[in-house]
């Protein structure tokens, strides 16, 4: 996948909560759609930019509830980069709800807490990355996860 230039725009969608700050990145069709769910504005913007530069379509939402509403509409994301600790909900709860309704969606959990890494994969996540400003691990994990052809195991 080559580099694709795009731009991130702040976007408030009427079907979402009024207080949500959502960012969408528009790209060429055919690339994977990644949904970032993180309430950290700095990391959300950073990940959006890094994934955009790598040719992914990206949407960033700051709450689990808004992410669940977004996942139910088309186009569905190919993967969700999901924070573990979100204001108002836990990433593990959001992940279980997503996988129950849409097992084809790949889930990559990210956290500053390494202690949860093995638990996260046992919960059904396809991958885990430690929160970082360095995108190499994130990009490698997403490529590996998106190359898998089989859905999650229940």
Secondary structure, 3 states (H helix, E strand, C coil): CCCCCCEEEEECCCCCCCCCCEEEEECCCCCCEEEEECCCHHHHHHHHHHHHHCCCEEEEECCHHHHHHHHCCCCCCCEEEEECEECCEEHHHHHHHHHHHCCCCEEEEEECCHHHHHHHHHCCCCEEEECCCCCHHHHHHHHHHHHCCCCCCC
